Amino acid sequence: MIPNHPFLCFVTDEILHPVEQVHQALGGGAAMIQLRHKSASGEQLYRWSIEIRDICRERHAIFMVNDRVDIAIAADADGVHLGQQDLPAAEARKLLGSSKILGVSVSSPQEAVDAENESADYVGFGHIFPTSSKEKHTVPTGPEAIGSIIQAVRIPVIAIGGINPENAHLPIAAGASGIAVITAISRAEDPEAAAGKLVSLLELNRLR
């Protein structure tokens, strides 16, 4: 179940070992983990998924697999997060069933509406700020664009892209249900402390 307060989602960094990253992010209070590794084999993804699933269950966090519906099902993850070029959300929902969480990356209100109509539980919108974590062919939307997504759908909107402790308050102030980060945690000098700082910022904005 998606948290009903602003929360932190950590997306694993492909250049680092995912399991260690997960320990650090959860130690800082992340509520959702997304295993993302485009170049790993299916076998490796499955093994990581089993390990991360167990860690997340111990810490009462949500575990999502990026792109791979088959791995999410095989590892009994909490759900899967899909991009626009992945399996259509409606087909993924048929495979996942109604009890699993389905997230979809979107970059426009229409894509968000389509995702909701295809039974997505939340959308990830971005990229909000400039980012080097993923190759992008579009300009950053800025946090002000979040409002148009929120108005278009009834499901939670998670902001992603270039979010860090200096700007994390902006997407939340714009109405995002959560933030998703990679390098703000993975490349920090102290990843657990970095995650904790982001969680504290989210909590402060929730209380305002």
Helices and strands as residue ranges (DSSP letters): E 7-11, H 18-27, E 32-35, H 42-58, E 62-66, H 69-74, E 79-82, H 89-96, E 101-106, H 109-117, E 122-126, G 143-145, H 146-152, E 157-160, H 169-173, E 178-181, H 183-186, H 191-207
